Amino acid sequence: MSKKLKLLYIEDDPANREGLVSVLSDESVCDYNIEVDAVDTFDGSLEKIQNEKYHIIILDIYKGKPNNNVEAGIDILEKLQKICFVPIIFFSGNTINVQDLKSQIVGVVKKGDDGIEGLKKEIERLVKFNLPFVKENIYNHLEEEFRKYFWDIIHKERNIFKHDKADFSLGYLMLRRLSNSLSKEKIYKILGDRTLEKDKIHPMEFYLYPTDATTEFESGEILKKGDDVYIILTPSCDFIERFDKNGKSLGRKVGKILLAKTILLTNTDEYQCYFNTKKEDGSEKSNKEKESDKKNLARLIKSSRSDRYFFLPQTPFIENRIIDFQIKEIVDYENLIKDFTRLATLDNPFAQAMIASFIRYYNRIGYPDIDSDLIIKAL
């Protein structure tokens, strides 16, 4: 069964509308067959978008001629943002007023300069990374999990889950099951990501972004102050606000917060050695030396060089960085709120692994080497 890519084109000019539908209909992009619906009015198009579940919306910007200054397409986008998600492509003869809206989920194509080919490329960009289908794939996953759980488990075990039991137990069990059902393999399947090697992870899996600013700080949260980036080492339980029996706040356990400062990967010795192909005397490094430099950099990136370091991979909101547990700062809780920006939070198991590395590093016990030669001579 062929896969379908459903597009809606909103354009009040009949010639433009019919021309685009004619060109795109029955075209294919990344193994998806394109189906195009077109409407001639901006009014009422939101209801159609909600009812039909389109994968991509193609929008003209202006209602009537551009010199009328009626930016109905921008109005559609603003209303759409309040009710649902679907990728948007602005396709217009004048795109000056929407260039600043361009993002991974909002495309901008000028009819005169880029034309139909530019529009096709923008559609292909969205499809290639599965953005139009993530919501649909998640819905299908949830529907199947609900079906299997309630009919194949709960209903069949009705001698255990009796009909006269009236509480929220099944809801709790179902939500826990849904959480566990999103395994790494299932997430890759929902996203359609075939680029990662088996048993490897994507950098985005490290983080929860953005941090919910309405919640309390927690261990593993990444903060920014100016150009510097820090991570919280203080246990999350110390941030919990306590109350007496009358509801009066007793404050938090913590007054001082322990932070570890991060450094850019590009500033590490390992990085510099790997990208410097010459030795101190100016001669070229041997292949063996280059391979050794590569292994040292890889160990740093894998957080396996020593417990002193922990790697934070690059994403759009953070550069490749190294947590160095030797570089620490203590700040007052009030200054944490006032001086730091909440950037992201390390997700588990990475937050747990980071804290475990920190504990191992500061709990390590060293002792002098025994004289093995003396022992061997006495054998």
VEXGU-586593 format. One record per residue (C-alpha): residue number from 1; residue in three letters; x negated, y negated, z. Coordinates in steps of 0.05 Angstrom, whole numbers, always signed. Example, Ala and Ser with C-alpha at 12.3 -4.5 7.8 and 13.67 -1.06 7.14 Angstrom:
<sites>
<site num="1" residu="ALA" X="-246" Y="+90" Z="+156"/>
<site num="2" residu="SER" X="-273" Y="+21" Z="+143"/>
</sites>
This chain:
<sites>
<site num="1" residu="MET" X="+0" Y="+0" Z="+0"/>
<site num="2" residu="SER" X="-30" Y="-66" Z="-22"/>
<site num="3" residu="LYS" X="-42" Y="-121" Z="+30"/>
<site num="4" residu="LYS" X="-5" Y="-186" Z="+21"/>
<site num="5" residu="LEU" X="-28" Y="-258" Z="+34"/>
<site num="6" residu="LYS" X="+33" Y="-302" Z="+42"/>
<site num="7" residu="LEU" X="+23" Y="-375" Z="+25"/>
<site num="8" residu="LEU" X="+71" Y="-433" Z="+31"/>
<site num="9" residu="TYR" X="+59" Y="-494" Z="-12"/>
<site num="10" residu="ILE" X="+94" Y="-559" Z="+9"/>
<site num="11" residu="GLU" X="+93" Y="-608" Z="-49"/>
<site num="12" residu="ASP" X="+148" Y="-656" Z="-72"/>
<site num="13" residu="ASP" X="+119" Y="-666" Z="-142"/>
<site num="14" residu="PRO" X="+152" Y="-612" Z="-186"/>
<site num="15" residu="ALA" X="+96" Y="-609" Z="-237"/>
<site num="16" residu="ASN" X="+42" Y="-600" Z="-184"/>
<site num="17" residu="ARG" X="+85" Y="-550" Z="-147"/>
<site num="18" residu="GLU" X="+102" Y="-506" Z="-206"/>
<site num="19" residu="GLY" X="+32" Y="-509" Z="-233"/>
<site num="20" residu="LEU" X="+0" Y="-484" Z="-169"/>
<site num="21" residu="VAL" X="+51" Y="-429" Z="-160"/>
<site num="22" residu="SER" X="+39" Y="-406" Z="-231"/>
<site num="23" residu="VAL" X="-37" Y="-404" Z="-222"/>
<site num="24" residu="LEU" X="-39" Y="-370" Z="-154"/>
<site num="25" residu="SER" X="+17" Y="-320" Z="-161"/>
<site num="26" residu="ASP" X="-9" Y="-249" Z="-170"/>
<site num="27" residu="GLU" X="-80" Y="-272" Z="-157"/>
<site num="28" residu="SER" X="-121" Y="-232" Z="-106"/>
<site num="29" residu="VAL" X="-170" Y="-254" Z="-53"/>
<site num="30" residu="CYS" X="-213" Y="-205" Z="-13"/>
<site num="31" residu="ASP" X="-167" Y="-147" Z="-31"/>
<site num="32" residu="TYR" X="-104" Y="-186" Z="-12"/>
<site num="33" residu="ASN" X="-51" Y="-199" Z="-64"/>
<site num="34" residu="ILE" X="-26" Y="-272" Z="-61"/>
<site num="35" residu="GLU" X="+47" Y="-287" Z="-55"/>
<site num="36" residu="VAL" X="+66" Y="-361" Z="-60"/>
<site num="37" residu="ASP" X="+129" Y="-394" Z="-36"/>
<site num="38" residu="ALA" X="+138" Y="-468" Z="-51"/>
<site num="39" residu="VAL" X="+184" Y="-521" Z="-23"/>
<site num="40" residu="ASP" X="+198" Y="-590" Z="-51"/>
<site num="41" residu="THR" X="+211" Y="-625" Z="+14"/>
<site num="42" residu="PHE" X="+173" Y="-637" Z="+79"/>
<site num="43" residu="ASP" X="+239" Y="-640" Z="+117"/>
<site num="44" residu="GLY" X="+259" Y="-573" Z="+145"/>
<site num="45" residu="SER" X="+194" Y="-538" Z="+125"/>
<site num="46" residu="LEU" X="+176" Y="-524" Z="+198"/>
<site num="47" residu="GLU" X="+236" Y="-479" Z="+206"/>
<site num="48" residu="LYS" X="+216" Y="-441" Z="+144"/>
<site num="49" residu="ILE" X="+145" Y="-434" Z="+170"/>
<site num="50" residu="GLN" X="+170" Y="-404" Z="+235"/>
<site num="51" residu="ASN" X="+219" Y="-357" Z="+203"/>
<site num="52" residu="GLU" X="+176" Y="-330" Z="+146"/>
<site num="53" residu="LYS" X="+110" Y="-321" Z="+184"/>
<site num="54" residu="TYR" X="+63" Y="-347" Z="+129"/>
<site num="55" residu="HIS" X="-12" Y="-333" Z="+132"/>
<site num="56" residu="ILE" X="-34" Y="-401" Z="+104"/>
<site num="57" residu="ILE" X="+2" Y="-467" Z="+93"/>
<site num="58" residu="ILE" X="-20" Y="-511" Z="+35"/>
<site num="59" residu="LEU" X="+1" Y="-583" Z="+46"/>
<site num="60" residu="ASP" X="+4" Y="-644" Z="+3"/>
<site num="61" residu="ILE" X="-11" Y="-705" Z="+46"/>
<site num="62" residu="TYR" X="+35" Y="-758" Z="+18"/>
<site num="63" residu="LYS" X="+110" Y="-759" Z="+9"/>
<site num="64" residu="GLY" X="+121" Y="-790" Z="-59"/>
<site num="65" residu="LYS" X="+62" Y="-831" Z="-86"/>
<site num="66" residu="PRO" X="+0" Y="-841" Z="-43"/>
<site num="67" residu="ASN" X="+9" Y="-916" Z="-44"/>
<site num="68" residu="ASN" X="+75" Y="-907" Z="-6"/>
<site num="69" residu="ASN" X="+31" Y="-891" Z="+55"/>
<site num="70" residu="VAL" X="+81" Y="-838" Z="+80"/>
<site num="71" residu="GLU" X="+33" Y="-785" Z="+106"/>
<site num="72" residu="ALA" X="+85" Y="-730" Z="+114"/>
<site num="73" residu="GLY" X="+32" Y="-675" Z="+111"/>
<site num="74" residu="ILE" X="-4" Y="-701" Z="+172"/>
<site num="75" residu="ASP" X="+63" Y="-706" Z="+207"/>
<site num="76" residu="ILE" X="+76" Y="-632" Z="+191"/>
<site num="77" residu="LEU" X="+8" Y="-613" Z="+220"/>
<site num="78" residu="GLU" X="+21" Y="-651" Z="+285"/>
<site num="79" residu="LYS" X="+89" Y="-618" Z="+294"/>
<site num="80" residu="LEU" X="+62" Y="-550" Z="+276"/>
<site num="81" residu="GLN" X="+8" Y="-555" Z="+329"/>
<site num="82" residu="LYS" X="+63" Y="-559" Z="+382"/>
<site num="83" residu="ILE" X="+101" Y="-496" Z="+362"/>
<site num="84" residu="CYS" X="+54" Y="-444" Z="+330"/>
<site num="85" residu="PHE" X="-13" Y="-429" Z="+297"/>
<site num="86" residu="VAL" X="-25" Y="-420" Z="+223"/>
<site num="87" residu="PRO" X="-86" Y="-443" Z="+183"/>
<site num="88" residu="ILE" X="-74" Y="-506" Z="+141"/>
<site num="89" residu="ILE" X="-105" Y="-530" Z="+76"/>
<site num="90" residu="PHE" X="-92" Y="-602" Z="+55"/>
<site num="91" residu="PHE" X="-90" Y="-603" Z="-21"/>
<site num="92" residu="SER" X="-82" Y="-674" Z="-47"/>
<site num="93" residu="GLY" X="-107" Y="-725" Z="-97"/>
<site num="94" residu="ASN" X="-128" Y="-771" Z="-40"/>
<site num="95" residu="THR" X="-159" Y="-737" Z="+21"/>
<site num="96" residu="ILE" X="-195" Y="-796" Z="+53"/>
<site num="97" residu="ASN" X="-147" Y="-799" Z="+113"/>
<site num="98" residu="VAL" X="-155" Y="-725" Z="+130"/>
<site num="99" residu="GLN" X="-230" Y="-713" Z="+123"/>
<site num="100" residu="ASP" X="-240" Y="-720" Z="+198"/>
<site num="101" residu="LEU" X="-189" Y="-664" Z="+209"/>
<site num="102" residu="LYS" X="-231" Y="-613" Z="+172"/>
<site num="103" residu="SER" X="-249" Y="-553" Z="+216"/>
<site num="104" residu="GLN" X="-254" Y="-477" Z="+213"/>
<site num="105" residu="ILE" X="-178" Y="-474" Z="+213"/>
<site num="106" residu="VAL" X="-160" Y="-537" Z="+173"/>
<site num="107" residu="GLY" X="-186" Y="-541" Z="+102"/>
<site num="108" residu="VAL" X="-188" Y="-603" Z="+58"/>
<site num="109" residu="VAL" X="-190" Y="-598" Z="-18"/>
<site num="110" residu="LYS" X="-184" Y="-656" Z="-67"/>
<site num="111" residu="LYS" X="-145" Y="-640" Z="-129"/>
<site num="112" residu="GLY" X="-186" Y="-683" Z="-176"/>
<site num="113" residu="ASP" X="-256" Y="-663" Z="-153"/>
<site num="114" residu="ASP" X="-249" Y="-590" Z="-132"/>
<site num="115" residu="GLY" X="-182" Y="-571" Z="-162"/>
<site num="116" residu="ILE" X="-155" Y="-500" Z="-163"/>
<site num="117" residu="GLU" X="-224" Y="-468" Z="-157"/>
<site num="118" residu="GLY" X="-238" Y="-508" Z="-94"/>
<site num="119" residu="LEU" X="-171" Y="-487" Z="-65"/>
<site num="120" residu="LYS" X="-186" Y="-414" Z="-81"/>
<site num="121" residu="LYS" X="-254" Y="-419" Z="-46"/>
<site num="122" residu="GLU" X="-220" Y="-449" Z="+16"/>
<site num="123" residu="ILE" X="-169" Y="-393" Z="+17"/>
<site num="124" residu="GLU" X="-224" Y="-342" Z="+10"/>
<site num="125" residu="ARG" X="-263" Y="-374" Z="+67"/>
<site num="126" residu="LEU" X="-204" Y="-366" Z="+114"/>
<site num="127" residu="VAL" X="-188" Y="-295" Z="+91"/>
<site num="128" residu="LYS" X="-261" Y="-272" Z="+95"/>
<site num="129" residu="PHE" X="-262" Y="-283" Z="+170"/>
<site num="130" residu="ASN" X="-191" Y="-257" Z="+180"/>
<site num="131" residu="LEU" X="-165" Y="-321" Z="+211"/>
<site num="132" residu="PRO" X="-96" Y="-318" Z="+177"/>
<site num="133" residu="PHE" X="-84" Y="-247" Z="+202"/>
<site num="134" residu="VAL" X="-109" Y="-246" Z="+275"/>
<site num="135" residu="LYS" X="-41" Y="-266" Z="+304"/>
<site num="136" residu="GLU" X="-6" Y="-214" Z="+261"/>
<site num="137" residu="ASN" X="-56" Y="-159" Z="+279"/>
<site num="138" residu="ILE" X="-50" Y="-175" Z="+354"/>
<site num="139" residu="TYR" X="+26" Y="-172" Z="+349"/>
<site num="140" residu="ASN" X="+22" Y="-104" Z="+315"/>
<site num="141" residu="HIS" X="-26" Y="-79" Z="+368"/>
<site num="142" residu="LEU" X="+19" Y="-102" Z="+424"/>
<site num="143" residu="GLU" X="+81" Y="-71" Z="+392"/>
<site num="144" residu="GLU" X="+46" Y="-4" Z="+385"/>
<site num="145" residu="GLU" X="+20" Y="-5" Z="+456"/>
<site num="146" residu="PHE" X="+89" Y="-21" Z="+484"/>
<site num="147" residu="ARG" X="+120" Y="+34" Z="+442"/>
<site num="148" residu="LYS" X="+70" Y="+87" Z="+464"/>
<site num="149" residu="TYR" X="+71" Y="+67" Z="+537"/>
<site num="150" residu="PHE" X="+146" Y="+63" Z="+549"/>
<site num="151" residu="TRP" X="+169" Y="+120" Z="+504"/>
<site num="152" residu="ASP" X="+110" Y="+168" Z="+505"/>
<site num="153" residu="ILE" X="+93" Y="+159" Z="+579"/>
<site num="154" residu="ILE" X="+145" Y="+125" Z="+622"/>
<site num="155" residu="HIS" X="+207" Y="+156" Z="+590"/>
<site num="156" residu="LYS" X="+176" Y="+225" Z="+588"/>
<site num="157" residu="GLU" X="+155" Y="+219" Z="+661"/>
<site num="158" residu="ARG" X="+224" Y="+197" Z="+683"/>
<site num="159" residu="ASN" X="+222" Y="+247" Z="+741"/>
<site num="160" residu="ILE" X="+168" Y="+201" Z="+770"/>
<site num="161" residu="PHE" X="+193" Y="+133" Z="+745"/>
<site num="162" residu="LYS" X="+265" Y="+140" Z="+768"/>
<site num="163" residu="HIS" X="+321" Y="+96" Z="+741"/>
<site num="164" residu="ASP" X="+341" Y="+71" Z="+810"/>
<site num="165" residu="LYS" X="+272" Y="+40" Z="+823"/>
<site num="166" residu="ALA" X="+281" Y="-36" Z="+817"/>
<site num="167" residu="ASP" X="+215" Y="-74" Z="+822"/>
<site num="168" residu="PHE" X="+159" Y="-102" Z="+779"/>
<site num="169" residu="SER" X="+116" Y="-39" Z="+779"/>
<site num="170" residu="LEU" X="+124" Y="-22" Z="+705"/>
<site num="171" residu="GLY" X="+108" Y="-93" Z="+685"/>
<site num="172" residu="TYR" X="+43" Y="-92" Z="+725"/>
<site num="173" residu="LEU" X="+24" Y="-24" Z="+696"/>
<site num="174" residu="MET" X="+39" Y="-46" Z="+625"/>
<site num="175" residu="LEU" X="-2" Y="-110" Z="+630"/>
<site num="176" residu="ARG" X="-61" Y="-72" Z="+660"/>
<site num="177" residu="ARG" X="-56" Y="-22" Z="+603"/>
<site num="178" residu="LEU" X="-54" Y="-79" Z="+552"/>
<site num="179" residu="SER" X="-116" Y="-109" Z="+583"/>
<site num="180" residu="ASN" X="-153" Y="-43" Z="+579"/>
<site num="181" residu="SER" X="-128" Y="-28" Z="+509"/>
<site num="182" residu="LEU" X="-169" Y="-85" Z="+480"/>
<site num="183" residu="SER" X="-232" Y="-45" Z="+477"/>
<site num="184" residu="LYS" X="-292" Y="-69" Z="+438"/>
<site num="185" residu="GLU" X="-274" Y="-25" Z="+379"/>
<site num="186" residu="LYS" X="-201" Y="-48" Z="+380"/>
<site num="187" residu="ILE" X="-222" Y="-121" Z="+381"/>
<site num="188" residu="TYR" X="-268" Y="-110" Z="+321"/>
<site num="189" residu="LYS" X="-210" Y="-76" Z="+285"/>
<site num="190" residu="ILE" X="-162" Y="-133" Z="+301"/>
<site num="191" residu="LEU" X="-213" Y="-184" Z="+276"/>
<site num="192" residu="GLY" X="-233" Y="-142" Z="+216"/>
<site num="193" residu="ASP" X="-306" Y="-152" Z="+234"/>
<site num="194" residu="ARG" X="-351" Y="-102" Z="+200"/>
<site num="195" residu="THR" X="-416" Y="-141" Z="+206"/>
<site num="196" residu="LEU" X="-440" Y="-117" Z="+274"/>
<site num="197" residu="GLU" X="-481" Y="-55" Z="+282"/>
<site num="198" residu="LYS" X="-451" Y="+1" Z="+324"/>
<site num="199" residu="ASP" X="-461" Y="-9" Z="+399"/>
<site num="200" residu="LYS" X="-481" Y="-82" Z="+389"/>
<site num="201" residu="ILE" X="-443" Y="-143" Z="+414"/>
<site num="202" residu="HIS" X="-426" Y="-211" Z="+385"/>
<site num="203" residu="PRO" X="-452" Y="-273" Z="+421"/>
<site num="204" residu="MET" X="-380" Y="-298" Z="+431"/>
<site num="205" residu="GLU" X="-367" Y="-238" Z="+476"/>
<site num="206" residu="PHE" X="-411" Y="-269" Z="+529"/>
<site num="207" residu="TYR" X="-366" Y="-328" Z="+543"/>
<site num="208" residu="LEU" X="-298" Y="-352" Z="+564"/>
<site num="209" residu="TYR" X="-289" Y="-420" Z="+529"/>
<site num="210" residu="PRO" X="-270" Y="-471" Z="+547"/>
<site num="211" residu="THR" X="-269" Y="-467" Z="+623"/>
<site num="212" residu="ASP" X="-200" Y="-482" Z="+651"/>
<site num="213" residu="ALA" X="-212" Y="-547" Z="+688"/>
<site num="214" residu="THR" X="-151" Y="-536" Z="+731"/>
<site num="215" residu="THR" X="-182" Y="-475" Z="+764"/>
<site num="216" residu="GLU" X="-236" Y="-473" Z="+817"/>
<site num="217" residu="PHE" X="-310" Y="-467" Z="+801"/>
<site num="218" residu="GLU" X="-339" Y="-396" Z="+801"/>
<site num="219" residu="SER" X="-403" Y="-358" Z="+797"/>
<site num="220" residu="GLY" X="-428" Y="-353" Z="+726"/>
<site num="221" residu="GLU" X="-397" Y="-419" Z="+704"/>
<site num="222" residu="ILE" X="-440" Y="-459" Z="+656"/>
<site num="223" residu="LEU" X="-445" Y="-533" Z="+668"/>
<site num="224" residu="LYS" X="-477" Y="-591" Z="+631"/>
<site num="225" residu="LYS" X="-508" Y="-655" Z="+659"/>
<site num="226" residu="GLY" X="-536" Y="-700" Z="+605"/>
<site num="227" residu="ASP" X="-578" Y="-655" Z="+560"/>
<site num="228" residu="ASP" X="-590" Y="-604" Z="+615"/>
<site num="229" residu="VAL" X="-550" Y="-539" Z="+622"/>
<site num="230" residu="TYR" X="-541" Y="-502" Z="+688"/>
<site num="231" residu="ILE" X="-506" Y="-440" Z="+713"/>
<site num="232" residu="ILE" X="-473" Y="-430" Z="+781"/>
<site num="233" residu="LEU" X="-505" Y="-377" Z="+826"/>
<site num="234" residu="THR" X="-462" Y="-389" Z="+888"/>
<site num="235" residu="PRO" X="-412" Y="-332" Z="+898"/>
<site num="236" residu="SER" X="-342" Y="-346" Z="+873"/>
<site num="237" residu="CYS" X="-310" Y="-328" Z="+940"/>
<site num="238" residu="ASP" X="-345" Y="-388" Z="+973"/>
<site num="239" residu="PHE" X="-306" Y="-436" Z="+929"/>
<site num="240" residu="ILE" X="-238" Y="-412" Z="+953"/>
<site num="241" residu="GLU" X="-201" Y="-465" Z="+993"/>
<site num="242" residu="ARG" X="-176" Y="-441" Z="+1060"/>
<site num="243" residu="PHE" X="-111" Y="-462" Z="+1095"/>
<site num="244" residu="ASP" X="-84" Y="-454" Z="+1165"/>
<site num="245" residu="LYS" X="-16" Y="-425" Z="+1180"/>
<site num="246" residu="ASN" X="+16" Y="-493" Z="+1171"/>
<site num="247" residu="GLY" X="-13" Y="-502" Z="+1102"/>
<site num="248" residu="LYS" X="-66" Y="-552" Z="+1123"/>
<site num="249" residu="SER" X="-131" Y="-547" Z="+1084"/>
<site num="250" residu="LEU" X="-190" Y="-521" Z="+1123"/>
<site num="251" residu="GLY" X="-237" Y="-535" Z="+1065"/>
<site num="252" residu="ARG" X="-284" Y="-487" Z="+1030"/>
<site num="253" residu="LYS" X="-339" Y="-444" Z="+1057"/>
<site num="254" residu="VAL" X="-388" Y="-478" Z="+1011"/>
<site num="255" residu="GLY" X="-415" Y="-549" Z="+1016"/>
<site num="256" residu="LYS" X="-479" Y="-539" Z="+976"/>
<site num="257" residu="ILE" X="-479" Y="-506" Z="+908"/>
<site num="258" residu="LEU" X="-538" Y="-466" Z="+882"/>
<site num="259" residu="LEU" X="-551" Y="-475" Z="+807"/>
<site num="260" residu="ALA" X="-602" Y="-445" Z="+760"/>
<site num="261" residu="LYS" X="-628" Y="-490" Z="+705"/>
<site num="262" residu="THR" X="-633" Y="-462" Z="+634"/>
<site num="263" residu="ILE" X="-686" Y="-477" Z="+583"/>
<site num="264" residu="LEU" X="-681" Y="-476" Z="+507"/>
<site num="265" residu="LEU" X="-706" Y="-412" Z="+475"/>
<site num="266" residu="THR" X="-747" Y="-454" Z="+427"/>
<site num="267" residu="ASN" X="-786" Y="-481" Z="+487"/>
<site num="268" residu="THR" X="-810" Y="-413" Z="+512"/>
<site num="269" residu="ASP" X="-880" Y="-385" Z="+501"/>
<site num="270" residu="GLU" X="-850" Y="-323" Z="+468"/>
<site num="271" residu="TYR" X="-814" Y="-365" Z="+416"/>
<site num="272" residu="GLN" X="-875" Y="-408" Z="+402"/>
<site num="273" residu="CYS" X="-921" Y="-347" Z="+395"/>
<site num="274" residu="TYR" X="-873" Y="-312" Z="+347"/>
<site num="275" residu="PHE" X="-868" Y="-371" Z="+300"/>
<site num="276" residu="ASN" X="-941" Y="-389" Z="+303"/>
<site num="277" residu="THR" X="-976" Y="-342" Z="+255"/>
<site num="278" residu="LYS" X="-1045" Y="-366" Z="+272"/>
<site num="279" residu="LYS" X="-1089" Y="-352" Z="+333"/>
<site num="280" residu="GLU" X="-1123" Y="-406" Z="+375"/>
<site num="281" residu="ASP" X="-1186" Y="-403" Z="+332"/>
<site num="282" residu="GLY" X="-1144" Y="-418" Z="+270"/>
<site num="283" residu="SER" X="-1150" Y="-348" Z="+240"/>
<site num="284" residu="GLU" X="-1089" Y="-310" Z="+217"/>
<site num="285" residu="LYS" X="-1057" Y="-261" Z="+265"/>
<site num="286" residu="SER" X="-1059" Y="-187" Z="+248"/>
<site num="287" residu="ASN" X="-995" Y="-149" Z="+233"/>
<site num="288" residu="LYS" X="-1003" Y="-114" Z="+300"/>
<site num="289" residu="GLU" X="-1007" Y="-180" Z="+337"/>
<site num="290" residu="LYS" X="-947" Y="-207" Z="+299"/>
<site num="291" residu="GLU" X="-907" Y="-144" Z="+317"/>
<site num="292" residu="SER" X="-927" Y="-153" Z="+389"/>
<site num="293" residu="ASP" X="-903" Y="-225" Z="+389"/>
<site num="294" residu="LYS" X="-837" Y="-202" Z="+358"/>
<site num="295" residu="LYS" X="-828" Y="-149" Z="+412"/>
<site num="296" residu="ASN" X="-841" Y="-200" Z="+467"/>
<site num="297" residu="LEU" X="-789" Y="-247" Z="+439"/>
<site num="298" residu="ALA" X="-740" Y="-190" Z="+431"/>
<site num="299" residu="ARG" X="-750" Y="-170" Z="+504"/>
<site num="300" residu="LEU" X="-734" Y="-241" Z="+525"/>
<site num="301" residu="ILE" X="-671" Y="-242" Z="+483"/>
<site num="302" residu="LYS" X="-649" Y="-174" Z="+510"/>
<site num="303" residu="SER" X="-660" Y="-200" Z="+582"/>
<site num="304" residu="SER" X="-709" Y="-142" Z="+592"/>
<site num="305" residu="ARG" X="-774" Y="-181" Z="+600"/>
<site num="306" residu="SER" X="-763" Y="-186" Z="+675"/>
<site num="307" residu="ASP" X="-708" Y="-202" Z="+725"/>
<site num="308" residu="ARG" X="-732" Y="-273" Z="+727"/>
<site num="309" residu="TYR" X="-700" Y="-289" Z="+659"/>
<site num="310" residu="PHE" X="-630" Y="-281" Z="+631"/>
<site num="311" residu="PHE" X="-612" Y="-297" Z="+559"/>
<site num="312" residu="LEU" X="-552" Y="-338" Z="+537"/>
<site num="313" residu="PRO" X="-538" Y="-330" Z="+462"/>
<site num="314" residu="GLN" X="-522" Y="-388" Z="+416"/>
<site num="315" residu="THR" X="-451" Y="-406" Z="+397"/>
<site num="316" residu="PRO" X="-420" Y="-471" Z="+370"/>
<site num="317" residu="PHE" X="-418" Y="-498" Z="+442"/>
<site num="318" residu="ILE" X="-486" Y="-477" Z="+468"/>
<site num="319" residu="GLU" X="-556" Y="-467" Z="+440"/>
<site num="320" residu="ASN" X="-598" Y="-404" Z="+451"/>
<site num="321" residu="ARG" X="-620" Y="-413" Z="+523"/>
<site num="322" residu="ILE" X="-657" Y="-376" Z="+578"/>
<site num="323" residu="ILE" X="-637" Y="-377" Z="+651"/>
<site num="324" residu="ASP" X="-700" Y="-381" Z="+692"/>
<site num="325" residu="PHE" X="-685" Y="-363" Z="+764"/>
<site num="326" residu="GLN" X="-748" Y="-399" Z="+787"/>
<site num="327" residu="ILE" X="-718" Y="-465" Z="+767"/>
<site num="328" residu="LYS" X="-662" Y="-479" Z="+817"/>
<site num="329" residu="GLU" X="-625" Y="-539" Z="+843"/>
<site num="330" residu="ILE" X="-578" Y="-548" Z="+902"/>
<site num="331" residu="VAL" X="-523" Y="-600" Z="+894"/>
<site num="332" residu="ASP" X="-465" Y="-623" Z="+937"/>
<site num="333" residu="TYR" X="-396" Y="-597" Z="+918"/>
<site num="334" residu="GLU" X="-372" Y="-669" Z="+908"/>
<site num="335" residu="ASN" X="-430" Y="-683" Z="+860"/>
<site num="336" residu="LEU" X="-413" Y="-620" Z="+821"/>
<site num="337" residu="ILE" X="-345" Y="-650" Z="+806"/>
<site num="338" residu="LYS" X="-371" Y="-720" Z="+793"/>
<site num="339" residu="ASP" X="-436" Y="-709" Z="+754"/>
<site num="340" residu="PHE" X="-427" Y="-644" Z="+715"/>
<site num="341" residu="THR" X="-385" Y="-625" Z="+654"/>
<site num="342" residu="ARG" X="-353" Y="-555" Z="+655"/>
<site num="343" residu="LEU" X="-376" Y="-522" Z="+590"/>
<site num="344" residu="ALA" X="-359" Y="-448" Z="+591"/>
<site num="345" residu="THR" X="-360" Y="-387" Z="+637"/>
<site num="346" residu="LEU" X="-399" Y="-323" Z="+630"/>
<site num="347" residu="ASP" X="-350" Y="-266" Z="+621"/>
<site num="348" residu="ASN" X="-358" Y="-198" Z="+654"/>
<site num="349" residu="PRO" X="-399" Y="-154" Z="+652"/>
<site num="350" residu="PHE" X="-449" Y="-209" Z="+632"/>
<site num="351" residu="ALA" X="-435" Y="-252" Z="+693"/>
<site num="352" residu="GLN" X="-444" Y="-191" Z="+738"/>
<site num="353" residu="ALA" X="-508" Y="-172" Z="+703"/>
<site num="354" residu="MET" X="-535" Y="-243" Z="+710"/>
<site num="355" residu="ILE" X="-521" Y="-244" Z="+785"/>
<site num="356" residu="ALA" X="-551" Y="-174" Z="+793"/>
<site num="357" residu="SER" X="-615" Y="-198" Z="+758"/>
<site num="358" residu="PHE" X="-618" Y="-258" Z="+804"/>
<site num="359" residu="ILE" X="-609" Y="-215" Z="+866"/>
<site num="360" residu="ARG" X="-662" Y="-165" Z="+843"/>
<site num="361" residu="TYR" X="-711" Y="-220" Z="+828"/>
<site num="362" residu="TYR" X="-706" Y="-252" Z="+897"/>
<site num="363" residu="ASN" X="-701" Y="-186" Z="+935"/>
<site num="364" residu="ARG" X="-762" Y="-156" Z="+903"/>
<site num="365" residu="ILE" X="-816" Y="-132" Z="+951"/>
<site num="366" residu="GLY" X="-888" Y="-129" Z="+928"/>
<site num="367" residu="TYR" X="-946" Y="-93" Z="+961"/>
<site num="368" residu="PRO" X="-1021" Y="-87" Z="+946"/>
<site num="369" residu="ASP" X="-1043" Y="-32" Z="+897"/>
<site num="370" residu="ILE" X="-1071" Y="+29" Z="+930"/>
<site num="371" residu="ASP" X="-1144" Y="+47" Z="+913"/>
<site num="372" residu="SER" X="-1129" Y="+106" Z="+867"/>
<site num="373" residu="ASP" X="-1203" Y="+119" Z="+854"/>
<site num="374" residu="LEU" X="-1215" Y="+129" Z="+928"/>
<site num="375" residu="ILE" X="-1157" Y="+178" Z="+932"/>
<site num="376" residu="ILE" X="-1180" Y="+217" Z="+871"/>
<site num="377" residu="LYS" X="-1252" Y="+222" Z="+897"/>
<site num="378" residu="ALA" X="-1226" Y="+252" Z="+961"/>
<site num="379" residu="LEU" X="-1186" Y="+306" Z="+926"/>
</sites>
